[in-house]
Amino acid sequence: MIFHGLEGSSASHYAEAFADVARTHGWACAVPHFRGCSGEMNLAPRAYHSGDFAEIDWILRRFASQHSGPVVAVGISLGGNALMRWAAELGAEARQVVAGVASVCSPLDLAASGWAISRGFNRQVYTRMFLKTMVPKALRKLEQHPGLFDRDRLLAARDLYDFDNVFTAPVHGFKDADDYWARASAKPHLHKIAIPALVLNALNDPFIPVGSLPKAADVSSHVTLWQPDDGGHVGFPSSPFPGHVRAMPEAVTSFLAAQL
């Protein structure tokens, strides 16, 4: 099972790459969409967020109950933080649901990554790209549920901190963006993970400061840290330009296969 990243979907390049690798292994592959990311608006007065381990739990248990055989899960970026937050929350109980988990390029320290993406080139390119889809979705949510949040403050948002402060945090039960980023981050909980887990982060990821990455002392003995020099944010291209993006899914899938 692949949990996509912020504003991702089953059409994201990494989802298609993982699905292709799964096929070569003879595995089934499922890519659930977080609320509002399938092209259809969800009906509830909420959306999705980086620490929504309850949502991850419902999806994984529902999938496992309808599938014969072991289940492994991969979370990309936001999806990986939520997945690791879930694994830590459940501890040994997670073994009843999955055989192993992996996160790829996930912002496990949301505050550090939130500020990184709100600076310089990231702010001018990636922040604008995310807000271009997130703000209209939030406005449609406001049409469904009048009074859910302050429309004028949302329209004034210029980075993810502003957006999370006015929408993500209050709509999902957090005091503000700082409270959300602190409580939703998986890094402080990685020492509680009790199932095989891979945490993969490239050291040149523009969204994730190297100093914020987990170290051996931050994780349990069940967690394997892979921190290659190159790969960017869910890139890991192989061969000369334009290359392909199968190398990372193949490596992650091989790790998970070894846990079965």
Helices and strands as residue ranges (DSSP letters): E 2-3, H 13-25, H 53-65, E 72-76, H 78-90, G 91-96, E 100-104, H 110-116, H 120-122, I 123-127, H 128-144, H 151-155, H 160-163, I 164-168, H 169-171, H 177-184, G 187-192, E 197-200, G 210-212, G 216-218, E 223-226, H 247-257
